[in-house]
């Protein structure tokens, strides 16, 4: 038995607790005077009540009504309304003269019982709000008083060391009519039935059994006593001893023959009611317990302590089950049962009552269909399992598993093959593979800390650790794949074993069978179970919902649950599940939403279309989903709301629907949005309609100028005349080239000088003289003005008349859904339709108001069906019009269809080359990074940014032919015949330039400059292209050489740093000097490294090792002076002795860890940098290589490409 904590909160000392019977609410009364209302499922504080003055010791919730009653040290009993819309104190009951200890509602009558330190128990009528009974008889504080759950009895516990049972059946017959203060008549309605004496000290709590004539009591004598009642007497049955401080509370388990008690000894204890022995004890470090309560319906308990409360279970409610085809094998009440999902047949097939403790339910069940055998595991005794075959024929008598079952120790056990099963020993961290005779055939050491094992495919296991899941091959004993996840509790495979859902406490990881692809779904409340739908959707249950999850990560709610269920199978519209009592049940669901989303992400548009046509899938969530996924045109067919429909039509560019809905909405902002969208698409006829609806005369005039519609411009000029809008008249005259009309406007507004100049510059001499005469001026009066040339301002000539044509646009294929759903959904919009209506509208404006258009100053009022409603009047074009349209506007043939642009040159570069340098030169940085990640394990691209930019700039040239044109971009190829970009640096350039410079720095002893140079060379070599196998081999040799130099230089820099900062660390200094000499350098630089090692070891008083380095130096053939010096060192080492022992063995092959600068001897585990091949200790797996700061150590990589 174990305590499964479901909720815990921190607060002041908790003195009273009460569960809501149907909702996940828990009321807690605190010592600081507050009453808290918690949602223990969500873990949130719902509300707080603070009207009591002093500690609140008692709290209870009404079994059927939204009422809460509390009692406190202020002598008051308060009744509260706990409905969400009106949580408040309804009334207060006054009468007690001391602390109120406990309160409770009656299960049937409108009664409240309260116990007080004033040595009385009061029963109140919550309807009349009067005290209807006072029970007196105790001679000390009354610590608790409770109604019997079925009979008219009350049990009370007092500090006078007695438990009393009261008969209150008289209260049902009538209510006493007493005057205030006259309590004598109360005695006739209640009598003391039994006085139970046996406690040696005060009794803190007493409670009835829910169905049996039993009472349990808890006292300060550290004892829990069990009492039995009959019709005439009551007696003590037995005592449970074990607490070592005062026992605060005790109660009966609602379902089992158990007693639970809490005490000030900081323990919760569970007792066997029949044996009166302790079953289990749960301890807290620092918190004394004060109160304990049980949920009236569920397997939940709550205990209050010094620093808060805890909600817990004593057993797992999740039944153990396994599904095989349409047969469900599950365990209820420790019997294995077989349930047929098709027929509903439910029969018991095996008893496992003797497996583990009687109070602990089995944890898992694994079924072997080939052998018709099951493995049942139990957490009892640190984990046990039992392998037993199921009977092939159903007999009336159930066989017990102990008759031929085979048992063993193990925390988890599952079948992994037809005749093999795996057992995990969590303590020893070993996995045993056993046959059906329970004999060990193989023992495997798991590669990670394993808490649980799950089926991972034939001869494979999924190993669950605290932070990952590993797919482990049992036969080869190696890790196949690893996935980082929270601790996994359950692994659920789909029917074809291609997908698995890994369930944790609050997360679901959905991945394929190789753990290669995954998505993570997070829930705020506990995830209980899950099952795969036949279509590949994972359906799962939480505490209060059934939800779905797609492999791409989309999830949603299917329906709400009142109580959690455990899903076993999802088939069509039916969910098969087990409830909390392990009884099979079915739930009907509507899978339309998740099937619609699945079809959408799988591009099964026929299925999407069928769902749209046959279902009533509506709602803002599905519309928002479609918009988010880039399918506004599909969302368009779900929406009836005109505004939303208009917004979606604008978003997906459907002008037909947008025009239709804009007419229905008929608001200026809608027409403005429509005009903007239509203008982007070049549909000037819709723009014209929108401008007419909003009376935007200025934009209409400019539109007619743009399309070359001179007749409509003339009409706009006449309309402006009717409206008296001088600015509009001037604009229209300017657009149409009517000089005289412009002059007339200028004269009308009193701008005679401008009118005169306009006439003069346009050669209208007679009109100019008339203007001067009207102004009373002669030409002699203005002789001093500068001479004015002839105006060249003319309207542009109309090259192509496009008033009846839409502007050219690229031909696009009709959308699948638009094509499929066109029937009756959207009226077809014909190209050019409405042009005659637009002309008719202008005629109406020009004529004044013959067709219902009333001109009143600047306002134009239009009757319904006339003027502005262009679409309601259909104009039949004549044959000439149609023929002209056919000649001019070919809809699906001609040049417009061939106007698609070709593939850009940079895109061809990226397509034609496997080298990241070519992708970067093409400006395709994203694909360049993907190529580097795939080839050399690059993960940090920040150091490569300058290289990328330089490659891009070198492959593109910009020049301007004329100052008025934007610069033209030219793409530079490395060969005119090959579509690949020019690359600014070649391998030969690097070797003769930067690499030679690096060697020079080493020769001069400028090691910091050398390290910087070699690191930069490595970055450059990542972006070098080669054309032959010889060049590829040369590139690889160069990378290795640069790696050795960079490693050696880094080691020597580290040695100098150690010698400077920690001169006493001679050992480390010697080791680093030896490792530097171990690097593979050119002979000249190898001589420098060996001479450096000789010098360091001689100063460090290690002459023997110095002599060995001197011998290696002589073998390289340096000049005579160096050889003579080396021989002296060798001679000194022959008779000398090393004083410092170092970690360097020149007789064993080793590599140097490029991060820790320590040796990795042959045969030891190591990981490598995928680009340079540098070696590292396994601790550095997954970290950035310090040599490049770009590549990931140990990453899987294909290597640089080799030309064919």
N, C-alpha and C positions, 0 to 999 in steps of 0.2 A: 504494500500500500504506500502511495506517495501523495504528497500535497502538490496539486497542480494549481499554481497561482494564476488567477485570471485577471485580477486587478489589485492595485495597491496604491494608497494615497498617503501623503504626509500631512499631518495637521496637529492640532492640540489633542489632548487625551480624549479618546472616544468612550463615552459612557453608555450609549444606547444605539441600537441598529435595527432597521426594519426593511425588508424587501418589499417591492411592489409585486403583487401577484401575477400580473400579466406583462408589464413593461419592464425594460432593463434599468430600473431605477432602484437606488438604495439610499435610504435616509439615515443620517448619522447625527446624533446629538453629542455636542462637545462640552468639555469641562469649562471652556471659556465663554459659554453662553450662546454659541451659534448652533444652528441646525443646518446641515449641508444636505443637498439633494444631488446625488451622483448618478451619471449614466455609466455603469460599470462596463458596458460593452465598448463604448467609444472612449472611455477613460477621461470624461470631461465633467466638470462641475456645472450642473444645470442651474441650480439656484441656491440661495442662502437666506435663512430667516434669522433675524437678530433682535427679536422683541423681548426675549427673556432677560431677566436681570439676575445673573449668576449662572452657575453650571446647570446644564440640561441633562437629566439622568435617564429619562424615559422617552421613547419615541415609538410610534406604531403607525401603519398605513391601513386604511380601511380595505377589507377584502374585495369589495365591489364598487365602491364610490371613490371619486378623486379627493379623498380627505386624508389629512395627516393630523395626529394628535401628539402633543408633547407635554412633558411635565418636568418642572425644574425646582431649583432651590429657592425660587421666589414664591413658593407655595401655590403656584398657578398651574392650571391645566389649560392648554390652548389648542384650539382646533383650527386647522389651516386648509385652505383651498389650494390644491397643487395642480390645477389645470394651467396649461401654458399661458393662456390669455389673461388669467387673473389670479396669480399666486399671491395670497394675502391671508392674514389672520381673520377668521370669520367671527370667532367669539372666544371669550375666556371664562373658565369655570372657577369660581372662588369658593373656598370652604375648608381646604386643608390648612392646618396650623403649623406645619413643618415641611421639610423637604419632601418633594414627590419623587419616589424612587422608580416606579414603572407605570406605564399606561398601556391599554390595549382596547381595541374595538371588539365587540361581540360579533360572531360570524353570521348571525341572523337578525337579532334585535338591534334597535338604535341605541345601544348601550356602550358606555365607556367605563372601564374599571381603572382605578388608580390606587396605588399603595403609597403610604407616607410614613415618615418618621414620627408623625403624631399618633401612631399606634392604631390607625384606622384604615380600613379599605372602603373607598366610596365607589358607588356605581351611579353613573350619571346618564340621564336621557339626553342624547344629542339633539333630539328634535325640540323638546320643550326647554332644554338647557337647564334642567333642574337635577338636583341630587335625589335619587329615588331609593337609595339604600346606603346605610353605613354599617359595615361589619366590624364589630369590636370584639376583643377577646385576647388579642396578643398583648403581651406586657413589655414589649420593647419595639425598637424600630422594625417596621415591616419592609423587607428588602425587595419583595416581588409579590405580585398577585396576577394570576392568569385564569381566563375562562377555559373550560373544557371545550375541545373542538366539536363535540357533538351533544353532550348532555348539559343539564343545568347545574354545573358544578364550578367551583372556584378553588384553586389551590394557592396557598400563600406561604411564604417563608419569612421567618423573622429572626432577629437577633436574640430572641428569648429561647433559642435552640429548638424550636418546634416548627413542624410543617402542619398546616391545618387545611382540611378540605371542607368547603362550605356548600350547603345545599341552597340554591337560590331559585328553586322551581316556583316558589310563591310569587316571585316577581312577575311571572307571566300572567297571573290571574288578575292583577290589578296594580295600580300605582298608588302608594300612600298619599293621602291628602293631609299633609301636616303643615302647620304654621311654621314660619321661619323660627328656627331655634328649638322647636319641639321635635325631637328625634325618637321619642319612645315607640312610635308606631312602626319604625323601621325594623324592629326586632322580629316582628311576626312574619316578615317576608324572607328571612334568611336565618339558617341555623348552622351550627358547627356540626358536621357529620363525623369527621375523624380528627383526632389530634395525634400526629406522628412524632414520637419522641425517640431519639437515638443519637442525634448529633451531640458532641461534647462541647461545641461552641456555637456561635451564631450561624444561622443558615442564610446564605446569600441568594439562593435561587431554587425554585422548584417548578417542575413542568410536567404536564400529562403526556402519556404516550398517545400518538394520533389515533390508534385503533384499539389497543389493549388496555385493560384496567391496571395500568402501571403508572408510577410516579418516580421521577428521578430528582434528587436534591443535591445541592453542593454547599459546603459549609466551610467555616474558618478552621475547622478541625482537620482540614486537608483531606477530607474524605468525600467520595461521591457515593450516595446511598440509593438503592433501588427498593421501591415499596410496591406492594400489590394490594389492590382493593377488592372487596366483595360487597354484597348488598348490606352486610351488617358490620363489617369490620375492615381494618387495614393493618398490614404488618410489614415489617422490614424483611426483605428477601435476602439481600447481601450488601456488602460494602466493597467498593473499588478503592484500593489504596495504592498510592504511588506519587501523588503530588507532594511536594515538600514545602509548600506555602499555601496560603488561603486559596480555595477554589472559588472562582468568581461566578461561574455559570456552567450549566450542564444541560444537555438536551438529548432526545432520542433521534437516531438517524431515521429519516422518513421512510426508507426503503429496506434497510437491512437491520439485523439484530445487533445494532451497535449503539454505544453511547459516546457522545463527544463532550469533552469538558475543557475549560480553560482556567488558568489560575495566575496568581501573582508570582508563581515560580517561572514565568516567562515560557510556559509550554502550552501546547494544544495536545490533548491526549485522546486516543481512541480506544474504547474498551469493548470487549466481546460480552454481549449482554447475557449470553447463556453461561459462559464460563467465568464471567466477572474478572477477566484478566486483561492486561494491557495488550493491545494489538500493535499500536504504533504511537510514537511520541515525536512531535515537531517542536523544535526549540527556536527561540529568538535570542539574540545576544543581550539586548539591553532593555527590551520592552515588556512590561507586565501586561497581561491580558485582563480585560475588565468585562467584556460582554461577548456573547456568542449567539448567533441566530441562524436559522435554516430557511431556505427559500421554500414557500408552500407548494410549489409545483416542480421545480427543477432540482437537479443534483448540484446545488450550490450552497455554500456556507459563507458566513462573514464573521470576522472576529475583530473587535476593537482593542487597541492597545495604547500605550503611553504616547505614541507619536503618529497615530493614524489608524488605518484599518486595512484589512486584507480580505479579498474575496477569493475563495478557493474551492476546488473539488477534491474528493478523495479517490476518485477513479476516473479513468479515461472513458468517455462516452462513445468515442469512435469505435464502432464494431470492427473486428477483424473480418475481412472478406476477400474473396478472389472470384473473378468472373471468367468463365470458360464458355465461349459462344453465347448461348442464351440461357445458360445455367449459372446461377449465383450461389456460391458456397459462402456461408457466413456463420458467425458464432453469436448465439443469444443465450444468456444465462448458462454459459459454459457448455452449450450443446452446439455441435456443428450441424447446420441445417442446409438443405438443398432447396433452392427456390427456382422454379421455371418461369422465366419472364413472359413466356407466351401464354401458358395455361393458368398461371397463378398458383400452381401446386407448390405447397410449402411443407416439407417433411423433415423431421430430424433424422440424421444418419449416424451420429457418433457423439458419445459423451466424453468431455474432457474436464469433468468436474474435479478430478484429482491432480490436474496440472497446476502446480503452484498453490498459492494461498487461496482460500475460498472467497476472499474479499478482492482479489486482483483478477481482473478480466484478461484474457489472452490479448496480446498486442498485435500480432500479425498472423496471417494464414497464407501459405503458398501452396498452390495446387499443381499436381503433375498429372496431366490428362492421359499420358501414355500408360502409367502404372496405376492411375486412379488412387493416388496417395496424396496426403496433405502433410505439411509441416506447420505446426502451431507453436508460436513462441510466447513466452510470458516473461515479464520483467521481475517476477518473484525470484528470490534466492540469487540475486545478481545476474539473472538471465538464464532461462532454461528453454529447451525446445523438445518437441516430441514428434517423431515421424511415425505415421500410422496409415495403413491402407483403408480406404472406405469400402464398406460392403457393396457388392454388386447387386444384390437383391434387397429390397426393402422389407424388413421384418418388423413385427410389432414391438419386439424388445430391442432397445438400443444397446449396442455393444459399447463397453467402456474402453477408452484408449489404452488403459494399462494392460489389457489382456494380451495384445501383441505389439504394442507400440514400443518404439526405441527412443530413449531419452538421452540427453546430453546437456552439457553446459555451453551457453553461448548467448550473446545479447541479440544477435540477428541470425536468421537461417532462411535461405531461399534455394529453390531449385535452379540450377544453371544448365542442366542437360537432362536427357531422358532418364538417366540412371545416376546422376550426380547432384549433390547439393553442397552449398557453401555455408560455413558457420563462422561467424566473427566472434573472436574473443577480444573484447574491447580492452580488458585489463592487460593481457599479454601482448596486445597488438599483433595478432596472428589470424590468418584465415585458413581454415581447414577445409579441404575438399573431401567429402565422404561419399561412399556408395550407399545403395539402398539397404545394406546390412549394417549401416552406421559405422563402417570401418573407415579409418583415415587412409586416403590414397595419396594425398599430397598436402603439404603445409606450405603456405605462402606468407611471406612477410610483406605487408602492405607498404607501398612506397611513401605514403603520407600518414599523418595521424588520422586514423579512421574512426568515426563515431557510428557509422551505419553503412550497410551494404544494400544495394538494389540490383535487380536483374539488369544486365547491360547487353543482352544478346547471347547467343549460344557461346558457352565457354568464356564469357566476359562478365565483368562486374562493374557497377558504378559505385565508386567509393566516395562517401561523403565525409569531408573534413570541416572544421569550423569556418573556413573561408573559400573552399573550392570543391569541385566535383571532378573526379578522375575516372576516365574509362580505362579499365585495366584488363589486359589479356591474361587469363589465368595460365594458359599453356606456355606462352612465351615469357610470362612474368615480366611484362613491360607496360609502361604507360602508353596507351594509344592516343589519348587526347586529354586535355585538362581545360576546365572552364571555371572562372572565378565567380562564385555565387555566395549568398548568405547560407547559413547551415540548412541543408536540405532535409526535410522530414519525410517526403514521399516522392517517388518517381513513378509517373504514369505514362505508359507507352500507348501509342495508337494501334489500330488493328493490324497494319502491315509492318509495324516495328520501324517505321522510317522517322518518326518524330517522338520526342519524349518531353513531358512537362515536369519540371523539377519544382516541387512545392516547398516553400519555406514558410516561416511564421507570417510574414507580411509581403512576400514577393513570390512571383511565378516566373521561372526562366523556361522559355520554350526554345528548344534546340533540335537539330537533326541528330541522327543516330551516331554521328562522329563528333558531336559537340562542336561542329565547325561554324554554324551560324546560330545566332541566338537573339532573343529579344527579352527584355526584362519588364515586367508589369508589377507595379507597386500598389499595395492596398493599405489603407490606414487602419483597418481592423483585421482580425485574424482570418486567415484562409483555412477553410475546413477540409475541402475535398475537391475532386475534379474528375472529369471523364471526357473522352474524345467523341465528338460527333462524327457520323459516318462521312461527312463532307470534309473533315480535316480541321474543324473548329474546336478549340478546347473550351469546354463549359465547366465552370467551377462555382463553388458555393463559399460564401463568407458567413459570418454570424447572422446576417440579416438580408442577404441578396443571393440570387443566382445570376451569374454574370458569364460573359463570353470573352474569349481572347483569340484574335487572329495571329498567325505566325509573324505578320509584319509589325505587331505591337498594338494594333487597334483593339480596343475593348469597350464594353458597355454593359448595361444592366438589362437582364431579361425579365426578371420579376422580383418582387420583395417577398421575404420569408418572415413568418412570425417566429418560428423556431428553426435552428440550424438543421440541415439534413446532410447526409453523406452520399454523394452521387456514385452510382455504380455503372450506369449505362445511359447513353443518350441515343435515342432511335427515333428519327423523324421529329414529331411534335411531342414526344413523350420522354420524360426523364424518369428512370428507375432509380430509386434511392432507398436508403435505410434511415429511419428517424433515430432520435436519441435513445429510444428503448430497443433499438436494433430490430424494428419491425419493417418489413418491406412495404413500400408505398410508391405510387406513381404521381407525377406532377405533369400536367399538360402545359406546354409553353408555345409561344409564337416565335419560331426561328426566322421569321421573314427578315428582320433587320440584319442579323449577322450573315445570313445567306446572301442578302443583297450586297453587303460590303465585300464578302468573299468573292462573289462573281465580279465585282467591280475591280478589285485588285488583281484578279486573275485574267482580266480582259475578256471575260465571257459575256459579251454584250447581248447575245441572244437571251441568255438567262436573266440579265438585268432588265431587258425589255419586257420579258414575260412577267417578272415580279412587279414592274411598274404598272402593267396593264391589269393584273389579277389581284393585287393587294391594295390595302388602304394604308400604305406606308407613308405617313406624314409626320410633321413636327419640325420644330426649329433645330433639333439636334441633327437630324438627318440632312437638313438643308445646309447647316453649318459644316457638316462632314463633307458633303459634296463640294462645297466651295473651297474648303481646305485642301481637298485632294485634287483640285483643278478640274472639276466637272460641273461648272455652273449651268451648262446647257441641259444636264440631266436634272439638276435641282429645279430648273425652270418648269418642268412638267409635273412637279409635286405641289407647286405653289398656286394658290388661288388669290391670296392677298395681292391687290393690284400694285401697291408700292414695292413690296418685295419682288414681285414678278418683274417690275420695271427695272429695279436695280440689277437683278440677275441677267436680264436681257442686255443691259448696257455692258455688264462685265464680260459676257461672252460674245458681244458684238452682234447680237441678233436684232437687226434693225426692224424686221417685220413685227416681232413681238413688242419691241420697245415702242414702235409707232402706235400699235394697237392699244397698249396700256396707257401711253401718254394721252391718247384721245379720251380714255375713260377717266383718268385722273384730272387732266386738263388744268394743270397748275403751271405757272410760269417757270418754276425751277425745273420741272420735268422737261419742258420743251427746250430749255437752255441746255440741259444735260444731253438730250437727244441730238440737238444741233451740233454739239461738240463731237459726239461719237460719230455721227453721220459725216461730219466734215473730215474726220480722220480716215474714214473709209472712202471718201470721194463721192458719196451719194448726195449730190447737191440738190436733188429733188426733195429728199427728206429734210435737208437743211432749209430749203425754201419754205416748206410747210411749217417747220418749227418757227422760223422767223416771222411768218405771217401770223401764226397763233399768238406770238408774243408782241406783235406790232412793232417789230424792230426794223423800222424803215431804213435806217442808215446802213445796217448790215445787209438788208435786202438789195439795196442799190449797189453796194460793192460786189455782192454775189452775182448780180446780173452783169456787172462790168466784167467779172472774172470769166463768166461763161460766154460772154459775147452776145448777150441777149439785148440788142439795141432797142427793139420794140418795147420790151418791158421796162427798159430804162426811161423811154419816153413816157410810158404810162406812170412810172414813179414820179416823174417830173410834174405831170398833171395832178397826181395825187397830192404832192407837196403843195402845189398851187391851191388846191381845194382846202388843205389843212392850214394854209397860211404860215408854213414853216419856211422862213427865208433861208436858213442854213441848209435845209434839205434841198430846196430849189437850187441853191448855188452848187451843191455837190453833184446833183443829177445833171445840171447843165455842164459842169466841168467834165463828168464822166462821158457824156454824150458828145462833147465838142461843140455845144451850142453857145457861141460867143455872145450873140445878141441877148440870149436869155441871162447869161452871167451879168452883162452890163445892166439889164433891166433890174436884176436883183440888187446890184450895187446902188443904182439910182433910187430904188424903192426904200432902201435903208439909209439914204442920205449920204452915201459915200461917193460924192460927185468926183473928187480927184481920182479915186481908183477907177471909177467908171470911165472917166476921160482917158486915163492911161491905157486901160484895156482896149478901148476903141481905137486909140491912136496906134498901139503896137500891133493891132490886128488889121490895119489898113482901112478902117471904117471912118474915113475923114468926115463924111457928112454927119454921121452920128456924133462924132467928137465935137463938131461945131455946134450941134444942137445942145450938147451938154454944156458947153461954154456959154451959149446964149441963155440957157435956162438958169445958169448960175450968175448971169449978169457980168460976165468977164469976156474980154476980147483977147485975141491971140497975142496982140502987142503987149498985154499985161503979163504974159508968161514967157516972154522972149528970153529971159535969163536962165531958163531951165536947160539942163544938159539935153542933148539930142537923144532920142530913144529909138533903138533899133526895132526891127520887126520881130514879133514874138514867134518862137518855134514850138510853143506848147500845143501839141495835138494829141488826141486820144489814140492809143495804139490800134493799128488795124486788126480786124478779126481775121486770123489766119484760118482757123477751123471753127465752124459754128458748132458749139457743144451744148447748146441749150437743151437739146433733146437726147444728149448722150451722158452717160455716167463717166466720170473720170476713170482713166485706165488703172486697173489694179491686177495683181497676180491672180491667176485662176486658182481657187482652192477647192479641194474635194468636199462634197457635201458631208456634213457630220452624220455618223451612223444613226444617232438618236433623232436628229432632225428629220432624216429621211424616213425612219421607221415610225415616228410619232406624228408625222405631218397630217395624217388623216383627221380632219375636224378640229385639230388643236389650234392651228394658226392659219389665218387667211393668207393666201399667196399674195406676195407683193410683186407686181409686174414692172419690169424696167421701163421707165418713162410714163407709167400710169400716174395721173394726177397733174401732168404738165398742162393739159387743157384746163383743168380746174384752177391751177394757179393763175393762168391768164384770165379766167373768168372772174377770179377774185379781184385782180387788178382792174378789170373793166368796171366792176362794181364800185371799187373805191374811186376810180376816175370819174364815173358818172354822178357821184354824189350819193344818192340812196335809192336808186330805182329797185334794187333787190333786197331791201331791208337794211341797208347800211346807212345809218344816220350820222351825218357829219356835224359835230358840235365842237367847233374850235379844233382841239387836238385829239378829241376822243372819238372813237369809232365803235358804235354799238352794233353787234351782229346778231340777227335773229337765228334761232336754232335751225340747222339744216341749210343755211345759206352762208355765203361769204367765206367764213373761216373753215367750215366743215368740208374741206375739199374732197375727202374720200367718199362722201355720200352722194356726189353727183358723178355718174359714170359718163365719160365722153367717148363715143365710139370713133376711133380714128378712121379716116377714109383710106381707100386702097393705095393711093399715092403715098400717104404717110407710112403705111406698112412696108411698101416696097423700099422706100428710102431707108427705113430703119433696118431692113434686112441687109441692105448694101453697106450700111455704115457700122452697125453693131453686131458682128457675129458673136454669138454667145459662147460657143465652145470650140471655135476653130479659128485659124488665122494666126497672126503674129502674137496676140496676147497670150495664147497658150504656150508659146515657145519663149516667153520672156523670163523664164526661170534662170537665175544666175548660175554660173559654173562653180566648181569646188575651188575655194580660195587656195592660193599657192602655199601658205603656211600650213594649212590643213593637210595638204598632200605631203609636206615634209614629215609631219607627225605620223602619217599613215605608212610612209615608205621606210621608216627607220626604227630600229630597236634601241638606238642610243639616246640617252636622256639629253645629251647636248643638242641634238637636232630638235627635240621637243621644246627645249628651252628657247632655242633660236627662233622657233616658230611662234613663240609667245604662249605656248600651251604649257604653262608652268604646272598646272594641276597634274596633267598626264606625265610630265617630266618627273615630278615627285613620286607618282605611283610607280614609274619605271625604276627609279632609284631604290624605292622601298622593296620592290620585287627582286631586283638584281643584287643589291649590296646591303639590304636591311637598313636603309637610311630612314630615320624617324625625326630628326631635328634638322630642319632645312634653313634655319636662320643664318648659319655661316655661309650657306650657298647662295644667298640672295644677291650679293654683288656679282657672283659668277653668272647667275641667270640673267641679270640685267645687262651685263657686258656682252653675253652671247646674243641676246635679242638685238641690242643696238648695232652690233657688228654685221648683222644679217639683213638690215633694212636701211634704205636710203630715202631721204625726203628732199624734194626740190620743188621750187615754184617756177613754172614756165613764164608766168606773168604775175605782176604784183596783185592783180585783182582776183586771181585764182587761189583756192586753198592748196597747200602743198600736196604733191602727188607722192604716193608711197611706192617704192620699188623694192622687190625682194631679191636679194643677191644670192645666186647659187654658187656652189663651190665648183661646179662644172656645168656649162651651158646645156649639155645633153642629159644631165642627171638632175632630177627634181629633189635636190637636197641642199640645205643652206650652207653657206660658207662658215667655217669654224675658225675663230680667230687664233687659237693656239693648237699646234700639233705636238705630237710626242717628241719629235726631233727638236722643236723649238724649246720645249721645257727642259730637255736633257742638256742642251747647249747653253741654256740661260739660267733659270732658277736653280736647277740641280747642281750645275757647276759652281754657282754662287754659294750654295749650301756647303759643298765640299770645301770651298775656300774658307768659309767661316770656321769649319771644324779645324782646318789646318792652322788658322790663326788663334784658335782657342776662344773665339767669340761664340760660346755655346748657346747663349740666350738668343742671339740672332740666328744661329743655325736651327734651333728648335722652331722658331717662328717661321723660318723659310721652309723647312721640311713639312710642317703642318699645312702651310699654304699649298705646297706642291701636291700633297695628298688630295686636297679639295679640288685642285685643278685636274688631277688625273681622273677624278670621278666623271668629268665632263670632257673626256677626250674620245674621239672617234678613230677607229682603225678600219682598214679596208682589206687586209690580208691576214692569214693565220700567223705569219712571221711577225707582223706588227702587234698582233694580239699577245703573242708570247713575250715580245719585248716589253709591252706594257705591263704584263704581269711581273716580269723580273724587276722592272723599275719600281713598281709598287712595293715589292718585297725589300728591295734595297733601301728605299726611303723609310720603310717601316723600321728596319734594323738601325738606321742612323738616328731616326727620331727617338726610338727606344733607348739607344745607348746614350745619346745626348741628355735625355730626360733623367736617366739613372745618374749620370755624372753630376747634373745640376742638383739632384736630390742629395748626393753625397756631400757636395760643397755646402749645401744648406744645413745638413746635419753637423758637419764639422764646425760651422760658424755658430749655430744656435745651441748645440749640445756637444761641446768638445769631449765630454766624458764618455759619450756613447761610441767608443772605439770599435766595438764589434760591428755595429751597423755600418759604420764608415768603411770598414774592411770589406764587408759583404758587398756593398754597392760598387766598390772599386773592382771586385772580382767579377761581378755581373756585367759591368761595362766592358771588361776585357773579353767576356763571353760572346758579345754581340758580333755578328758577321759583318765586318767593315772591309773596305779596301785595304790592301797591305800597308800603305803609308799611314793610314789612320789606325789600323790595327796595332802598328808599332807604337803610336802615341798612347793608345789605350793600355798596352802592356807596360810601357815605361811608367805610366801613371800608376798602375797597380803595384809595380815594383817599388815605387817611391812610397806609396801609402803603406804597404805591408812592412817595408823596412822601418819606417817611423813608428809603426804600431807594434814593433818587436815580434814579428812573425816571420823570421828569416827562412824557414823551411818553405812556406807558401810563396815567399818572394823569389826563392830559387826556382820554383816550378815555373813561375811567370817568366823568369829570365831565360829558362831553357826554351820556352815557346818563342820568346823574342829572338833568340839566336837562330832558330829554324827559319825565320822570315828573311834573314840575310840583310840586316841593316849595315850601316857603315862601320868601319873598324873600331872607331872610338866607342860607339854604342856597344859593340860586341865585347870589347875589353871590359867595360863597366859591368855588363851582364854576367861575364864569367866571374868577376869578383863576388857578385851577389850569390851566384851558384855555390862558390866555394864556402862562403859564409854560412849558407844554408845546410851544407852537409854535416857540419858539426854543431849546428844550432838547434833550437827548440822553440816551437811556437808558444807564445804566452796567452793568446786569445783564441778561444774556440769559436769558429764561425759556421754558419749554415751554408757550406759550399763543398760539394763533392765532385771533383773533376774526373772521377772514374765512372760516374753514372750519367747517362744522357738526361738532360733536363731542358725545359723551356722556362722563360722568365715571365711571370705575370706582369703585364704591362700596366697594371694599376697599383698593386702592392709592392712591386719590385722584389718578389720572393720566388724561389725556384719551384717549379712543378715537375717532379721527377717522372720518368717514363712509367706508364701504367697508372698514374694518378688521374682522377677525373679532372677534366678541364673543359672550358668553353672558348670559342674563338670569335674574333671580330670577322664578320663575313666579308669585309672588303680587304683589309690588310692581312688577315690570317694571324694576327697577334693573339697570343694565348692569355687566358685569364682563369683565375680560380672560379669554381662554380658559384661562389657567393656573389659574383658580379653579373650573373645571368640577368638579362633584361635591362641592364643599365647602359648609359651612353659610354662608348669607347673614349677614353681620355686622349687617344692618339688623334682622332678625327673630330670628336664632339658632334658627330653627325649620325653614325651608325650605332645600332643596338647590338650589344654583346649577346651572342648565342642565337640571334634571329635566323630563321630559315630564309635562305637566299639562293637564287639560281646562278649567280655569278655574272660577270660582265660578258656581253655577247661576243661570240667568235665568228667572224665572217666565213662563209662557205667557199 
